[in-house]
Structures are given as structure tokens and as C-alpha cells.
Amino acid sequence: MVQKILNKFVGAKYVAILRTWVPNMVAWGTVGGVALVHFTDWRLILDYVPYIKGKFKKDE
């Protein structure tokens, strides 16, 4: 169903090209997300992850 809609708007050729690029884009997106967490304040980002949030309680 989604393929028919995409074919109507974009074209079959570009849908086929997109299908080959999706795994590559997912991999690079994951690498970029991990790099963002690594090079920024990782605790600020990981405070929103429910399982990890309890491990880093602030002593106040």
C-alpha cells in the first residue's frame, strides 16, 4: 500500500533507489546518534532513558 502511494508521487525508479539506501541511512543515523551522546554531555541525554535514569541520582 505504501509502495503504491510512493510510486504515484515519486516513481518506481526512485523507490527502488531509496530501498537500497535505507539500511545505509539507518546505520549512519545510529553512528551519528552514538557520536552525539559520546561527544556531548552524555548524562544530560541519558537522564531521559528510564532504566539508566535511576543509576545517576544527584546527591543534593
Chimera marker file (.cmm) of the C-alpha trace (Angstrom):
<marker_set name="trace">
<marker id="1" x="0.000" y="0.000" z="0.000" r="1" g="1" b="0" radius="0.5"/>
<marker id="2" x="2.750" y="2.440" z="0.928" r="1" g="1" b="0" radius="0.5"/>
<marker id="3" x="4.686" y="1.416" z="-2.166" r="1" g="1" b="0" radius="0.5"/>
<marker id="4" x="1.720" y="2.270" z="-4.396" r="1" g="1" b="0" radius="0.5"/>
<marker id="5" x="1.445" y="5.712" z="-2.840" r="1" g="1" b="0" radius="0.5"/>
<marker id="6" x="5.177" y="6.330" z="-3.225" r="1" g="1" b="0" radius="0.5"/>
<marker id="7" x="5.115" y="5.101" z="-6.811" r="1" g="1" b="0" radius="0.5"/>
<marker id="8" x="2.332" y="7.540" z="-7.575" r="1" g="1" b="0" radius="0.5"/>
<marker id="9" x="4.192" y="10.573" z="-6.179" r="1" g="1" b="0" radius="0.5"/>
<marker id="10" x="7.869" y="9.730" z="-6.703" r="1" g="1" b="0" radius="0.5"/>
<marker id="11" x="8.139" y="6.964" z="-9.269" r="1" g="1" b="0" radius="0.5"/>
<marker id="12" x="9.196" y="3.316" z="-9.219" r="1" g="1" b="0" radius="0.5"/>
<marker id="13" x="12.818" y="4.088" z="-10.094" r="1" g="1" b="0" radius="0.5"/>
<marker id="14" x="13.326" y="6.339" z="-7.086" r="1" g="1" b="0" radius="0.5"/>
<marker id="15" x="11.507" y="3.964" z="-4.752" r="1" g="1" b="0" radius="0.5"/>
<marker id="16" x="13.945" y="1.214" z="-5.769" r="1" g="1" b="0" radius="0.5"/>
<marker id="17" x="16.906" y="3.533" z="-5.175" r="1" g="1" b="0" radius="0.5"/>
<marker id="18" x="15.503" y="4.538" z="-1.784" r="1" g="1" b="0" radius="0.5"/>
<marker id="19" x="15.125" y="0.902" z="-0.750" r="1" g="1" b="0" radius="0.5"/>
<marker id="20" x="18.815" y="0.278" z="-1.337" r="1" g="1" b="0" radius="0.5"/>
<marker id="21" x="19.818" y="3.351" z="0.679" r="1" g="1" b="0" radius="0.5"/>
<marker id="22" x="17.572" y="2.832" z="3.729" r="1" g="1" b="0" radius="0.5"/>
<marker id="23" x="19.873" y="0.354" z="5.565" r="1" g="1" b="0" radius="0.5"/>
<marker id="24" x="22.841" y="2.632" z="4.947" r="1" g="1" b="0" radius="0.5"/>
<marker id="25" x="20.979" y="5.682" z="6.265" r="1" g="1" b="0" radius="0.5"/>
<marker id="26" x="19.850" y="3.754" z="9.358" r="1" g="1" b="0" radius="0.5"/>
<marker id="27" x="23.427" y="2.673" z="10.082" r="1" g="1" b="0" radius="0.5"/>
<marker id="28" x="24.831" y="6.195" z="9.702" r="1" g="1" b="0" radius="0.5"/>
<marker id="29" x="21.993" y="7.617" z="11.784" r="1" g="1" b="0" radius="0.5"/>
<marker id="30" x="22.824" y="5.188" z="14.570" r="1" g="1" b="0" radius="0.5"/>
<marker id="31" x="26.516" y="6.072" z="14.380" r="1" g="1" b="0" radius="0.5"/>
<marker id="32" x="25.635" y="9.762" z="14.468" r="1" g="1" b="0" radius="0.5"/>
<marker id="33" x="23.391" y="9.289" z="17.499" r="1" g="1" b="0" radius="0.5"/>
<marker id="34" x="26.061" y="7.383" z="19.397" r="1" g="1" b="0" radius="0.5"/>
<marker id="35" x="28.650" y="10.034" z="18.478" r="1" g="1" b="0" radius="0.5"/>
<marker id="36" x="26.309" y="12.777" z="19.683" r="1" g="1" b="0" radius="0.5"/>
<marker id="37" x="25.905" y="11.080" z="23.052" r="1" g="1" b="0" radius="0.5"/>
<marker id="38" x="29.639" y="10.397" z="23.281" r="1" g="1" b="0" radius="0.5"/>
<marker id="39" x="30.884" y="13.880" z="22.450" r="1" g="1" b="0" radius="0.5"/>
<marker id="40" x="28.235" y="15.848" z="24.349" r="1" g="1" b="0" radius="0.5"/>
<marker id="41" x="27.132" y="15.771" z="27.947" r="1" g="1" b="0" radius="0.5"/>
<marker id="42" x="26.118" y="12.109" z="27.946" r="1" g="1" b="0" radius="0.5"/>
<marker id="43" x="24.460" y="12.332" z="31.352" r="1" g="1" b="0" radius="0.5"/>
<marker id="44" x="22.119" y="15.069" z="30.144" r="1" g="1" b="0" radius="0.5"/>
<marker id="45" x="20.903" y="12.853" z="27.304" r="1" g="1" b="0" radius="0.5"/>
<marker id="46" x="20.817" y="9.582" z="29.260" r="1" g="1" b="0" radius="0.5"/>
<marker id="47" x="18.705" y="11.145" z="32.022" r="1" g="1" b="0" radius="0.5"/>
<marker id="48" x="15.750" y="10.665" z="29.663" r="1" g="1" b="0" radius="0.5"/>
<marker id="49" x="16.319" y="6.889" z="29.377" r="1" g="1" b="0" radius="0.5"/>
<marker id="50" x="14.094" y="5.334" z="32.083" r="1" g="1" b="0" radius="0.5"/>
<marker id="51" x="16.322" y="2.372" z="33.006" r="1" g="1" b="0" radius="0.5"/>
<marker id="52" x="19.522" y="4.418" z="33.253" r="1" g="1" b="0" radius="0.5"/>
<marker id="53" x="17.922" y="7.483" z="34.898" r="1" g="1" b="0" radius="0.5"/>
<marker id="54" x="17.878" y="5.879" z="38.366" r="1" g="1" b="0" radius="0.5"/>
<marker id="55" x="21.565" y="4.977" z="38.305" r="1" g="1" b="0" radius="0.5"/>
<marker id="56" x="22.796" y="8.582" z="38.281" r="1" g="1" b="0" radius="0.5"/>
<marker id="57" x="20.979" y="10.200" z="41.175" r="1" g="1" b="0" radius="0.5"/>
<marker id="58" x="22.306" y="13.634" z="42.102" r="1" g="1" b="0" radius="0.5"/>
<marker id="59" x="23.486" y="13.967" z="45.686" r="1" g="1" b="0" radius="0.5"/>
<marker id="60" x="21.807" y="17.088" z="46.963" r="1" g="1" b="0" radius="0.5"/>
<link id1="1" id2="2" r="1" g="1" b="0" radius="0.2"/>
<link id1="2" id2="3" r="1" g="1" b="0" radius="0.2"/>
<link id1="3" id2="4" r="1" g="1" b="0" radius="0.2"/>
<link id1="4" id2="5" r="1" g="1" b="0" radius="0.2"/>
<link id1="5" id2="6" r="1" g="1" b="0" radius="0.2"/>
<link id1="6" id2="7" r="1" g="1" b="0" radius="0.2"/>
<link id1="7" id2="8" r="1" g="1" b="0" radius="0.2"/>
<link id1="8" id2="9" r="1" g="1" b="0" radius="0.2"/>
<link id1="9" id2="10" r="1" g="1" b="0" radius="0.2"/>
<link id1="10" id2="11" r="1" g="1" b="0" radius="0.2"/>
<link id1="11" id2="12" r="1" g="1" b="0" radius="0.2"/>
<link id1="12" id2="13" r="1" g="1" b="0" radius="0.2"/>
<link id1="13" id2="14" r="1" g="1" b="0" radius="0.2"/>
<link id1="14" id2="15" r="1" g="1" b="0" radius="0.2"/>
<link id1="15" id2="16" r="1" g="1" b="0" radius="0.2"/>
<link id1="16" id2="17" r="1" g="1" b="0" radius="0.2"/>
<link id1="17" id2="18" r="1" g="1" b="0" radius="0.2"/>
<link id1="18" id2="19" r="1" g="1" b="0" radius="0.2"/>
<link id1="19" id2="20" r="1" g="1" b="0" radius="0.2"/>
<link id1="20" id2="21" r="1" g="1" b="0" radius="0.2"/>
<link id1="21" id2="22" r="1" g="1" b="0" radius="0.2"/>
<link id1="22" id2="23" r="1" g="1" b="0" radius="0.2"/>
<link id1="23" id2="24" r="1" g="1" b="0" radius="0.2"/>
<link id1="24" id2="25" r="1" g="1" b="0" radius="0.2"/>
<link id1="25" id2="26" r="1" g="1" b="0" radius="0.2"/>
<link id1="26" id2="27" r="1" g="1" b="0" radius="0.2"/>
<link id1="27" id2="28" r="1" g="1" b="0" radius="0.2"/>
<link id1="28" id2="29" r="1" g="1" b="0" radius="0.2"/>
<link id1="29" id2="30" r="1" g="1" b="0" radius="0.2"/>
<link id1="30" id2="31" r="1" g="1" b="0" radius="0.2"/>
<link id1="31" id2="32" r="1" g="1" b="0" radius="0.2"/>
<link id1="32" id2="33" r="1" g="1" b="0" radius="0.2"/>
<link id1="33" id2="34" r="1" g="1" b="0" radius="0.2"/>
<link id1="34" id2="35" r="1" g="1" b="0" radius="0.2"/>
<link id1="35" id2="36" r="1" g="1" b="0" radius="0.2"/>
<link id1="36" id2="37" r="1" g="1" b="0" radius="0.2"/>
<link id1="37" id2="38" r="1" g="1" b="0" radius="0.2"/>
<link id1="38" id2="39" r="1" g="1" b="0" radius="0.2"/>
<link id1="39" id2="40" r="1" g="1" b="0" radius="0.2"/>
<link id1="40" id2="41" r="1" g="1" b="0" radius="0.2"/>
<link id1="41" id2="42" r="1" g="1" b="0" radius="0.2"/>
<link id1="42" id2="43" r="1" g="1" b="0" radius="0.2"/>
<link id1="43" id2="44" r="1" g="1" b="0" radius="0.2"/>
<link id1="44" id2="45" r="1" g="1" b="0" radius="0.2"/>
<link id1="45" id2="46" r="1" g="1" b="0" radius="0.2"/>
<link id1="46" id2="47" r="1" g="1" b="0" radius="0.2"/>
<link id1="47" id2="48" r="1" g="1" b="0" radius="0.2"/>
<link id1="48" id2="49" r="1" g="1" b="0" radius="0.2"/>
<link id1="49" id2="50" r="1" g="1" b="0" radius="0.2"/>
<link id1="50" id2="51" r="1" g="1" b="0" radius="0.2"/>
<link id1="51" id2="52" r="1" g="1" b="0" radius="0.2"/>
<link id1="52" id2="53" r="1" g="1" b="0" radius="0.2"/>
<link id1="53" id2="54" r="1" g="1" b="0" radius="0.2"/>
<link id1="54" id2="55" r="1" g="1" b="0" radius="0.2"/>
<link id1="55" id2="56" r="1" g="1" b="0" radius="0.2"/>
<link id1="56" id2="57" r="1" g="1" b="0" radius="0.2"/>
<link id1="57" id2="58" r="1" g="1" b="0" radius="0.2"/>
<link id1="58" id2="59" r="1" g="1" b="0" radius="0.2"/>
<link id1="59" id2="60" r="1" g="1" b="0" radius="0.2"/>
</marker_set>
